[in-house]
Amino acid sequence: MSEIGKLSKEDWKKVGIGACVAGAGAVLTYLAEWATGMSFGTWTPIVVGGLSILANAVRKIATNTNQ
């Protein structure tokens, strides 16, 4: 636990990880919005499935507590 008003290396690491998770969520949200407006023809199910898999992988990586 850090002192009030100061951040340790571990605190900065957690802040950085949180920023990366938030950024990844924003990118995935943008991709989902973009994908719904695009026409991929017969590839549509593959693109939608791929984005779903990517979103689940990012969520799993972000919430991995096995350290």
TIGU-570533 format. One record per atom (N, C-alpha, C, O): residue number from 1; z negated, y negated, x. Coordinates in nm, 3 decimals, padded with zeros to 5 digits, always signed. Each point is the difference from the previous one (the first is absolute). Layout:
BEGIN
<rec><resi>NUM</resi><w>Z</w><v>Y</v><u>X</u></rec>
...
***
This chain:
BEGIN
<rec><resi>1</resi><w>+00.000</w><v>+00.117</v><u>+00.085</u></rec>
<rec><resi>1</resi><w>+00.000</w><v>-00.117</v><u>-00.085</u></rec>
<rec><resi>1</resi><w>+00.000</w><v>-00.123</v><u>+00.088</u></rec>
<rec><resi>1</resi><w>-00.079</w><v>-00.010</v><u>+00.094</u></rec>
<rec><resi>2</resi><w>+00.167</w><v>-00.083</v><u>-00.123</u></rec>
<rec><resi>2</resi><w>+00.011</w><v>-00.122</v><u>+00.079</u></rec>
<rec><resi>2</resi><w>-00.099</w><v>-00.105</v><u>-00.048</u></rec>
<rec><resi>2</resi><w>-00.051</w><v>+00.005</v><u>-00.112</u></rec>
<rec><resi>3</resi><w>+00.027</w><v>-00.101</v><u>+00.201</u></rec>
<rec><resi>3</resi><w>-00.085</w><v>-00.113</v><u>-00.038</u></rec>
<rec><resi>3</resi><w>+00.075</w><v>-00.087</v><u>-00.100</u></rec>
<rec><resi>3</resi><w>+00.123</w><v>-00.001</v><u>-00.005</u></rec>
<rec><resi>4</resi><w>-00.199</w><v>-00.073</v><u>-00.074</u></rec>
<rec><resi>4</resi><w>+00.061</w><v>-00.091</v><u>-00.096</u></rec>
<rec><resi>4</resi><w>+00.081</w><v>-00.105</v><u>+00.076</u></rec>
<rec><resi>4</resi><w>-00.049</w><v>-00.060</v><u>+00.095</u></rec>
<rec><resi>5</resi><w>+00.174</w><v>+00.040</v><u>-00.139</u></rec>
<rec><resi>5</resi><w>+00.086</w><v>-00.100</v><u>+00.062</u></rec>
<rec><resi>5</resi><w>+00.077</w><v>+00.049</v><u>+00.121</u></rec>
<rec><resi>5</resi><w>+00.076</w><v>-00.077</v><u>+00.059</u></rec>
<rec><resi>6</resi><w>-00.094</w><v>+00.202</v><u>-00.020</u></rec>
<rec><resi>6</resi><w>+00.071</w><v>+00.055</v><u>+00.116</u></rec>
<rec><resi>6</resi><w>+00.065</w><v>+00.132</v><u>-00.039</u></rec>
<rec><resi>6</resi><w>-00.051</w><v>+00.073</v><u>-00.085</u></rec>
<rec><resi>7</resi><w>+00.164</w><v>-00.044</v><u>+00.147</u></rec>
<rec><resi>7</resi><w>+00.069</w><v>+00.126</v><u>-00.025</u></rec>
<rec><resi>7</resi><w>+00.012</w><v>+00.079</v><u>+00.129</u></rec>
<rec><resi>7</resi><w>+00.038</w><v>-00.054</v><u>+00.104</u></rec>
<rec><resi>8</resi><w>-00.071</w><v>+00.181</v><u>-00.112</u></rec>
<rec><resi>8</resi><w>+00.013</w><v>+00.088</v><u>+00.117</u></rec>
<rec><resi>8</resi><w>+00.144</w><v>+00.052</v><u>+00.007</u></rec>
<rec><resi>8</resi><w>+00.081</w><v>-00.026</v><u>-00.088</u></rec>
<rec><resi>9</resi><w>-00.051</w><v>+00.100</v><u>+00.194</u></rec>
<rec><resi>9</resi><w>+00.132</w><v>+00.061</v><u>+00.015</u></rec>
<rec><resi>9</resi><w>+00.028</w><v>+00.093</v><u>-00.118</u></rec>
<rec><resi>9</resi><w>+00.111</w><v>+00.003</v><u>-00.053</u></rec>
<rec><resi>10</resi><w>-00.212</w><v>+00.072</v><u>+00.014</u></rec>
<rec><resi>10</resi><w>+00.016</w><v>+00.093</v><u>-00.113</u></rec>
<rec><resi>10</resi><w>+00.030</w><v>-00.076</v><u>-00.129</u></rec>
<rec><resi>10</resi><w>+00.082</w><v>+00.045</v><u>-00.081</u></rec>
<rec><resi>11</resi><w>-00.148</w><v>-00.158</v><u>+00.061</u></rec>
<rec><resi>11</resi><w>+00.026</w><v>-00.083</v><u>-00.118</u></rec>
<rec><resi>11</resi><w>+00.144</w><v>-00.050</v><u>+00.000</u></rec>
<rec><resi>11</resi><w>+00.069</w><v>+00.006</v><u>-00.102</u></rec>
<rec><resi>12</resi><w>-00.023</w><v>-00.055</v><u>+00.219</u></rec>
<rec><resi>12</resi><w>+00.138</w><v>-00.048</v><u>+00.010</u></rec>
<rec><resi>12</resi><w>+00.099</w><v>+00.113</v><u>-00.025</u></rec>
<rec><resi>12</resi><w>+00.105</w><v>-00.022</v><u>-00.061</u></rec>
<rec><resi>13</resi><w>-00.137</w><v>+00.142</v><u>+00.108</u></rec>
<rec><resi>13</resi><w>+00.086</w><v>+00.116</v><u>-00.024</u></rec>
<rec><resi>13</resi><w>+00.011</w><v>+00.027</v><u>-00.150</u></rec>
<rec><resi>13</resi><w>+00.109</w><v>+00.026</v><u>-00.051</u></rec>
<rec><resi>14</resi><w>-00.221</w><v>-00.032</v><u>-00.019</u></rec>
<rec><resi>14</resi><w>+00.001</w><v>+00.023</v><u>-00.144</u></rec>
<rec><resi>14</resi><w>+00.078</w><v>-00.108</v><u>-00.074</u></rec>
<rec><resi>14</resi><w>+00.072</w><v>+00.029</v><u>-00.095</u></rec>
<rec><resi>15</resi><w>-00.086</w><v>-00.153</v><u>+00.139</u></rec>
<rec><resi>15</resi><w>+00.076</w><v>-00.110</v><u>-00.060</u></rec>
<rec><resi>15</resi><w>+00.149</w><v>+00.023</v><u>+00.022</u></rec>
<rec><resi>15</resi><w>+00.081</w><v>-00.019</v><u>-00.091</u></rec>
<rec><resi>16</resi><w>-00.043</w><v>+00.060</v><u>+00.212</u></rec>
<rec><resi>16</resi><w>+00.140</w><v>+00.026</v><u>+00.031</u></rec>
<rec><resi>16</resi><w>+00.058</w><v>+00.114</v><u>-00.082</u></rec>
<rec><resi>16</resi><w>+00.112</w><v>-00.009</v><u>-00.050</u></rec>
<rec><resi>17</resi><w>-00.190</w><v>+00.116</v><u>+00.036</u></rec>
<rec><resi>17</resi><w>+00.045</w><v>+00.113</v><u>-00.081</u></rec>
<rec><resi>17</resi><w>+00.017</w><v>-00.043</v><u>-00.145</u></rec>
<rec><resi>17</resi><w>+00.098</w><v>+00.037</v><u>-00.065</u></rec>
<rec><resi>18</resi><w>-00.193</w><v>-00.113</v><u>+00.014</u></rec>
<rec><resi>18</resi><w>+00.011</w><v>-00.050</v><u>-00.137</u></rec>
<rec><resi>18</resi><w>+00.123</w><v>-00.087</v><u>-00.020</u></rec>
<rec><resi>18</resi><w>+00.065</w><v>+00.008</v><u>-00.104</u></rec>
<rec><resi>19</resi><w>-00.034</w><v>-00.091</v><u>+00.203</u></rec>
<rec><resi>19</resi><w>+00.119</w><v>-00.085</v><u>-00.009</u></rec>
<rec><resi>19</resi><w>+00.127</w><v>+00.085</v><u>+00.001</u></rec>
<rec><resi>19</resi><w>+00.095</w><v>-00.029</v><u>-00.073</u></rec>
<rec><resi>20</resi><w>-00.094</w><v>+00.133</v><u>+00.155</u></rec>
<rec><resi>20</resi><w>+00.116</w><v>+00.089</v><u>+00.004</u></rec>
<rec><resi>20</resi><w>+00.019</w><v>+00.075</v><u>-00.132</u></rec>
<rec><resi>20</resi><w>+00.112</w><v>+00.015</v><u>-00.048</u></rec>
<rec><resi>21</resi><w>-00.221</w><v>+00.031</v><u>-00.009</u></rec>
<rec><resi>21</resi><w>+00.007</w><v>+00.069</v><u>-00.129</u></rec>
<rec><resi>21</resi><w>+00.052</w><v>-00.095</v><u>-00.108</u></rec>
<rec><resi>21</resi><w>+00.084</w><v>+00.038</v><u>-00.081</u></rec>
<rec><resi>22</resi><w>-00.136</w><v>-00.161</v><u>+00.080</u></rec>
<rec><resi>22</resi><w>+00.046</w><v>-00.098</v><u>-00.099</u></rec>
<rec><resi>22</resi><w>+00.148</w><v>-00.032</v><u>+00.021</u></rec>
<rec><resi>22</resi><w>+00.075</w><v>-00.010</v><u>-00.097</u></rec>
<rec><resi>23</resi><w>-00.034</w><v>-00.004</v><u>+00.222</u></rec>
<rec><resi>23</resi><w>+00.141</w><v>-00.027</v><u>+00.029</u></rec>
<rec><resi>23</resi><w>+00.090</w><v>+00.115</v><u>-00.042</u></rec>
<rec><resi>23</resi><w>+00.107</w><v>-00.021</v><u>-00.057</u></rec>
<rec><resi>24</resi><w>-00.151</w><v>+00.143</v><u>+00.085</u></rec>
<rec><resi>24</resi><w>+00.078</w><v>+00.118</v><u>-00.040</u></rec>
<rec><resi>24</resi><w>+00.011</w><v>+00.008</v><u>-00.152</u></rec>
<rec><resi>24</resi><w>+00.106</w><v>+00.035</v><u>-00.053</u></rec>
<rec><resi>25</resi><w>-00.213</w><v>-00.067</v><u>-00.016</u></rec>
<rec><resi>25</resi><w>+00.004</w><v>-00.002</v><u>-00.146</u></rec>
<rec><resi>25</resi><w>+00.097</w><v>-00.103</v><u>-00.052</u></rec>
<rec><resi>25</resi><w>+00.073</w><v>+00.025</v><u>-00.096</u></rec>
<rec><resi>26</resi><w>-00.071</w><v>-00.141</v><u>+00.159</u></rec>
<rec><resi>26</resi><w>+00.094</w><v>-00.106</v><u>-00.041</u></rec>
<rec><resi>26</resi><w>+00.144</w><v>+00.043</v><u>+00.023</u></rec>
<rec><resi>26</resi><w>+00.087</w><v>-00.023</v><u>-00.084</u></rec>
<rec><resi>27</resi><w>-00.061</w><v>+00.086</v><u>+00.199</u></rec>
<rec><resi>27</resi><w>+00.136</w><v>+00.047</v><u>+00.030</u></rec>
<rec><resi>27</resi><w>+00.043</w><v>+00.107</v><u>-00.099</u></rec>
<rec><resi>27</resi><w>+00.112</w><v>-00.002</v><u>-00.049</u></rec>
<rec><resi>28</resi><w>-00.202</w><v>+00.097</v><u>+00.021</u></rec>
<rec><resi>28</resi><w>+00.034</w><v>+00.106</v><u>-00.096</u></rec>
<rec><resi>28</resi><w>+00.023</w><v>-00.056</v><u>-00.140</u></rec>
<rec><resi>28</resi><w>+00.087</w><v>+00.048</v><u>-00.072</u></rec>
<rec><resi>29</resi><w>-00.165</w><v>-00.149</v><u>+00.034</u></rec>
<rec><resi>29</resi><w>+00.020</w><v>-00.064</v><u>-00.130</u></rec>
<rec><resi>29</resi><w>+00.137</w><v>-00.067</v><u>-00.005</u></rec>
<rec><resi>29</resi><w>+00.072</w><v>+00.012</v><u>-00.099</u></rec>
<rec><resi>30</resi><w>-00.038</w><v>-00.082</v><u>+00.206</u></rec>
<rec><resi>30</resi><w>+00.132</w><v>-00.064</v><u>+00.007</u></rec>
<rec><resi>30</resi><w>+00.111</w><v>+00.104</v><u>-00.008</u></rec>
<rec><resi>30</resi><w>+00.097</w><v>-00.019</v><u>-00.074</u></rec>
<rec><resi>31</resi><w>-00.111</w><v>+00.128</v><u>+00.148</u></rec>
<rec><resi>31</resi><w>+00.102</w><v>+00.105</v><u>-00.002</u></rec>
<rec><resi>31</resi><w>+00.015</w><v>+00.061</v><u>-00.139</u></rec>
<rec><resi>31</resi><w>+00.111</w><v>+00.030</v><u>-00.043</u></rec>
<rec><resi>32</resi><w>-00.223</w><v>-00.011</v><u>-00.026</u></rec>
<rec><resi>32</resi><w>+00.005</w><v>+00.056</v><u>-00.135</u></rec>
<rec><resi>32</resi><w>+00.074</w><v>-00.095</v><u>-00.094</u></rec>
<rec><resi>32</resi><w>+00.082</w><v>+00.043</v><u>-00.081</u></rec>
<rec><resi>33</resi><w>-00.112</w><v>-00.173</v><u>+00.091</u></rec>
<rec><resi>33</resi><w>+00.069</w><v>-00.099</v><u>-00.082</u></rec>
<rec><resi>33</resi><w>+00.149</w><v>-00.002</v><u>+00.031</u></rec>
<rec><resi>33</resi><w>+00.084</w><v>-00.005</v><u>-00.090</u></rec>
<rec><resi>34</resi><w>-00.052</w><v>+00.008</v><u>+00.219</u></rec>
<rec><resi>34</resi><w>+00.140</w><v>-00.002</v><u>+00.043</u></rec>
<rec><resi>34</resi><w>+00.073</w><v>+00.125</v><u>-00.048</u></rec>
<rec><resi>34</resi><w>+00.113</w><v>-00.009</v><u>-00.050</u></rec>
<rec><resi>35</resi><w>-00.176</w><v>+00.124</v><u>+00.063</u></rec>
<rec><resi>35</resi><w>+00.064</w><v>+00.127</v><u>-00.035</u></rec>
<rec><resi>35</resi><w>+00.030</w><v>+00.008</v><u>-00.149</u></rec>
<rec><resi>35</resi><w>+00.101</w><v>+00.057</v><u>-00.040</u></rec>
<rec><resi>36</resi><w>-00.189</w><v>-00.113</v><u>-00.043</u></rec>
<rec><resi>36</resi><w>+00.024</w><v>+00.008</v><u>-00.144</u></rec>
<rec><resi>36</resi><w>+00.117</w><v>-00.089</v><u>-00.042</u></rec>
<rec><resi>36</resi><w>+00.060</w><v>+00.024</v><u>-00.105</u></rec>
<rec><resi>37</resi><w>-00.027</w><v>-00.123</v><u>+00.184</u></rec>
<rec><resi>37</resi><w>+00.112</w><v>-00.087</v><u>-00.032</u></rec>
<rec><resi>37</resi><w>+00.132</w><v>+00.045</v><u>+00.060</u></rec>
<rec><resi>37</resi><w>+00.105</w><v>-00.059</v><u>-00.028</u></rec>
<rec><resi>38</resi><w>-00.108</w><v>+00.161</v><u>+00.110</u></rec>
<rec><resi>38</resi><w>+00.121</w><v>+00.050</v><u>+00.066</u></rec>
<rec><resi>38</resi><w>+00.054</w><v>+00.122</v><u>-00.072</u></rec>
<rec><resi>38</resi><w>-00.073</w><v>+00.071</v><u>-00.070</u></rec>
<rec><resi>39</resi><w>+00.200</w><v>-00.048</v><u>+00.088</u></rec>
<rec><resi>39</resi><w>+00.062</w><v>+00.120</v><u>-00.054</u></rec>
<rec><resi>39</resi><w>+00.037</w><v>+00.092</v><u>+00.116</u></rec>
<rec><resi>39</resi><w>+00.086</w><v>-00.034</v><u>+00.082</u></rec>
<rec><resi>40</resi><w>-00.150</w><v>+00.147</v><u>-00.076</u></rec>
<rec><resi>40</resi><w>+00.026</w><v>+00.096</v><u>+00.107</u></rec>
<rec><resi>40</resi><w>+00.085</w><v>+00.117</v><u>-00.047</u></rec>
<rec><resi>40</resi><w>+00.025</w><v>+00.095</v><u>+00.075</u></rec>
<rec><resi>41</resi><w>+00.021</w><v>-00.101</v><u>-00.199</u></rec>
<rec><resi>41</resi><w>+00.083</w><v>+00.107</v><u>-00.054</u></rec>
<rec><resi>41</resi><w>-00.074</w><v>+00.131</v><u>-00.004</u></rec>
<rec><resi>41</resi><w>-00.113</w><v>+00.008</v><u>-00.050</u></rec>
<rec><resi>42</resi><w>+00.176</w><v>+00.095</v><u>+00.103</u></rec>
<rec><resi>42</resi><w>-00.062</w><v>+00.133</v><u>-00.003</u></rec>
<rec><resi>42</resi><w>-00.117</w><v>+00.011</v><u>+00.097</u></rec>
<rec><resi>42</resi><w>-00.076</w><v>+00.097</v><u>-00.005</u></rec>
<rec><resi>43</resi><w>+00.060</w><v>-00.195</v><u>+00.094</u></rec>
<rec><resi>43</resi><w>-00.110</w><v>+00.001</v><u>+00.097</u></rec>
<rec><resi>43</resi><w>-00.129</w><v>-00.058</v><u>-00.058</u></rec>
<rec><resi>43</resi><w>-00.104</w><v>+00.005</v><u>+00.066</u></rec>
<rec><resi>44</resi><w>+00.108</w><v>-00.060</v><u>-00.186</u></rec>
<rec><resi>44</resi><w>-00.117</w><v>-00.065</v><u>-00.059</u></rec>
<rec><resi>44</resi><w>-00.124</w><v>+00.088</v><u>+00.000</u></rec>
<rec><resi>44</resi><w>-00.106</w><v>-00.046</v><u>+00.043</u></rec>
<rec><resi>45</resi><w>+00.112</w><v>+00.171</v><u>-00.088</u></rec>
<rec><resi>45</resi><w>-00.122</w><v>+00.084</v><u>+00.002</u></rec>
<rec><resi>45</resi><w>-00.054</w><v>+00.021</v><u>+00.141</u></rec>
<rec><resi>45</resi><w>-00.122</w><v>+00.007</v><u>+00.020</u></rec>
<rec><resi>46</resi><w>+00.210</w><v>+00.002</v><u>+00.078</u></rec>
<rec><resi>46</resi><w>-00.045</w><v>+00.021</v><u>+00.138</u></rec>
<rec><resi>46</resi><w>-00.067</w><v>-00.126</v><u>+00.054</u></rec>
<rec><resi>46</resi><w>-00.103</w><v>+00.009</v><u>+00.067</u></rec>
<rec><resi>47</resi><w>+00.160</w><v>-00.126</v><u>-00.096</u></rec>
<rec><resi>47</resi><w>-00.058</w><v>-00.126</v><u>+00.045</u></rec>
<rec><resi>47</resi><w>-00.136</w><v>-00.021</v><u>-00.064</u></rec>
<rec><resi>47</resi><w>-00.096</w><v>-00.036</v><u>+00.068</u></rec>
<rec><resi>48</resi><w>+00.086</w><v>+00.057</v><u>-00.199</u></rec>
<rec><resi>48</resi><w>-00.127</w><v>-00.018</v><u>-00.071</u></rec>
<rec><resi>48</resi><w>-00.104</w><v>+00.099</v><u>+00.052</u></rec>
<rec><resi>48</resi><w>-00.115</w><v>-00.037</v><u>+00.024</u></rec>
<rec><resi>49</resi><w>+00.155</w><v>+00.161</v><u>-00.006</u></rec>
<rec><resi>49</resi><w>-00.092</w><v>+00.100</v><u>+00.054</u></rec>
<rec><resi>49</resi><w>-00.044</w><v>-00.034</v><u>+00.142</u></rec>
<rec><resi>49</resi><w>-00.117</w><v>+00.016</v><u>+00.035</u></rec>
<rec><resi>50</resi><w>+00.211</w><v>-00.063</v><u>+00.046</u></rec>
<rec><resi>50</resi><w>-00.033</w><v>-00.038</v><u>+00.137</u></rec>
<rec><resi>50</resi><w>-00.099</w><v>-00.115</v><u>+00.006</u></rec>
<rec><resi>50</resi><w>-00.093</w><v>+00.002</v><u>+00.081</u></rec>
<rec><resi>51</resi><w>+00.112</w><v>-00.103</v><u>-00.167</u></rec>
<rec><resi>51</resi><w>-00.094</w><v>-00.112</v><u>-00.003</u></rec>
<rec><resi>51</resi><w>-00.139</w><v>+00.046</v><u>-00.047</u></rec>
<rec><resi>51</resi><w>-00.102</w><v>-00.048</v><u>+00.050</u></rec>
<rec><resi>52</resi><w>+00.098</w><v>+00.140</v><u>-00.145</u></rec>
<rec><resi>52</resi><w>-00.128</w><v>+00.055</v><u>-00.046</u></rec>
<rec><resi>52</resi><w>-00.071</w><v>+00.075</v><u>+00.111</u></rec>
<rec><resi>52</resi><w>-00.121</w><v>-00.014</v><u>+00.018</u></rec>
<rec><resi>53</resi><w>+00.196</w><v>+00.094</v><u>+00.056</u></rec>
<rec><resi>53</resi><w>-00.058</w><v>+00.074</v><u>+00.112</u></rec>
<rec><resi>53</resi><w>-00.051</w><v>-00.096</v><u>+00.107</u></rec>
<rec><resi>53</resi><w>-00.108</w><v>+00.020</v><u>+00.055</u></rec>
<rec><resi>54</resi><w>+00.186</w><v>-00.123</v><u>-00.027</u></rec>
<rec><resi>54</resi><w>-00.040</w><v>-00.099</v><u>+00.100</u></rec>
<rec><resi>54</resi><w>-00.128</w><v>-00.072</v><u>-00.044</u></rec>
<rec><resi>54</resi><w>-00.091</w><v>-00.020</v><u>+00.082</u></rec>
<rec><resi>55</resi><w>+00.082</w><v>-00.017</v><u>-00.208</u></rec>
<rec><resi>55</resi><w>-00.119</w><v>-00.066</v><u>-00.050</u></rec>
<rec><resi>55</resi><w>-00.122</w><v>+00.091</v><u>+00.011</u></rec>
<rec><resi>55</resi><w>-00.108</w><v>-00.046</v><u>+00.040</u></rec>
<rec><resi>56</resi><w>+00.123</w><v>+00.173</v><u>-00.073</u></rec>
<rec><resi>56</resi><w>-00.112</w><v>+00.094</v><u>+00.011</u></rec>
<rec><resi>56</resi><w>-00.040</w><v>+00.022</v><u>+00.145</u></rec>
<rec><resi>56</resi><w>-00.119</w><v>+00.014</v><u>+00.030</u></rec>
<rec><resi>57</resi><w>+00.216</w><v>-00.009</v><u>+00.061</u></rec>
<rec><resi>57</resi><w>-00.030</w><v>+00.019</v><u>+00.142</u></rec>
<rec><resi>57</resi><w>-00.079</w><v>-00.119</v><u>+00.054</u></rec>
<rec><resi>57</resi><w>-00.097</w><v>+00.017</v><u>+00.072</u></rec>
<rec><resi>58</resi><w>+00.139</w><v>-00.138</v><u>-00.108</u></rec>
<rec><resi>58</resi><w>-00.071</w><v>-00.120</v><u>+00.045</u></rec>
<rec><resi>58</resi><w>-00.141</w><v>-00.001</v><u>-00.056</u></rec>
<rec><resi>58</resi><w>-00.095</w><v>-00.033</v><u>+00.071</u></rec>
<rec><resi>59</resi><w>+00.080</w><v>+00.069</v><u>-00.198</u></rec>
<rec><resi>59</resi><w>-00.134</w><v>+00.004</v><u>-00.061</u></rec>
<rec><resi>59</resi><w>-00.088</w><v>+00.103</v><u>+00.071</u></rec>
<rec><resi>59</resi><w>-00.118</w><v>-00.027</v><u>+00.025</u></rec>
<rec><resi>60</resi><w>+00.173</w><v>+00.143</v><u>+00.007</u></rec>
<rec><resi>60</resi><w>-00.077</w><v>+00.105</v><u>+00.068</u></rec>
<rec><resi>60</resi><w>-00.043</w><v>-00.045</v><u>+00.140</u></rec>
<rec><resi>60</resi><w>-00.114</w><v>+00.022</v><u>+00.041</u></rec>
<rec><resi>61</resi><w>+00.206</w><v>-00.085</v><u>+00.031</u></rec>
<rec><resi>61</resi><w>-00.032</w><v>-00.049</v><u>+00.134</u></rec>
<rec><resi>61</resi><w>-00.107</w><v>-00.108</v><u>-00.007</u></rec>
<rec><resi>61</resi><w>-00.092</w><v>-00.003</v><u>+00.082</u></rec>
<rec><resi>62</resi><w>+00.104</w><v>-00.085</v><u>-00.180</u></rec>
<rec><resi>62</resi><w>-00.094</w><v>-00.112</v><u>-00.012</u></rec>
<rec><resi>62</resi><w>-00.139</w><v>+00.045</v><u>-00.041</u></rec>
<rec><resi>62</resi><w>-00.099</w><v>-00.063</v><u>+00.036</u></rec>
<rec><resi>63</resi><w>+00.091</w><v>+00.173</v><u>-00.111</u></rec>
<rec><resi>63</resi><w>-00.130</w><v>+00.046</v><u>-00.049</u></rec>
<rec><resi>63</resi><w>-00.053</w><v>+00.120</v><u>+00.077</u></rec>
<rec><resi>63</resi><w>-00.098</w><v>+00.061</v><u>-00.043</u></rec>
<rec><resi>64</resi><w>+00.161</w><v>-00.025</v><u>+00.154</u></rec>
<rec><resi>64</resi><w>-00.045</w><v>+00.113</v><u>+00.078</u></rec>
<rec><resi>64</resi><w>-00.138</w><v>-00.031</v><u>+00.061</u></rec>
<rec><resi>64</resi><w>-00.015</w><v>-00.094</v><u>+00.078</u></rec>
<rec><resi>65</resi><w>-00.082</w><v>+00.173</v><u>-00.115</u></rec>
<rec><resi>65</resi><w>-00.137</w><v>-00.023</v><u>+00.050</u></rec>
<rec><resi>65</resi><w>-00.043</w><v>+00.105</v><u>+00.100</u></rec>
<rec><resi>65</resi><w>-00.116</w><v>+00.000</v><u>+00.042</u></rec>
<rec><resi>66</resi><w>+00.205</w><v>+00.088</v><u>-00.002</u></rec>
<rec><resi>66</resi><w>-00.032</w><v>+00.103</v><u>+00.100</u></rec>
<rec><resi>66</resi><w>+00.009</w><v>-00.062</v><u>+00.138</u></rec>
<rec><resi>66</resi><w>+00.108</w><v>-00.008</v><u>+00.058</u></rec>
<rec><resi>67</resi><w>-00.221</w><v>-00.034</v><u>-00.004</u></rec>
<rec><resi>67</resi><w>+00.001</w><v>-00.064</v><u>+00.130</u></rec>
<rec><resi>67</resi><w>-00.092</w><v>+00.070</v><u>+00.095</u></rec>
<rec><resi>67</resi><w>-00.013</w><v>-00.040</v><u>+00.115</u></rec>
***
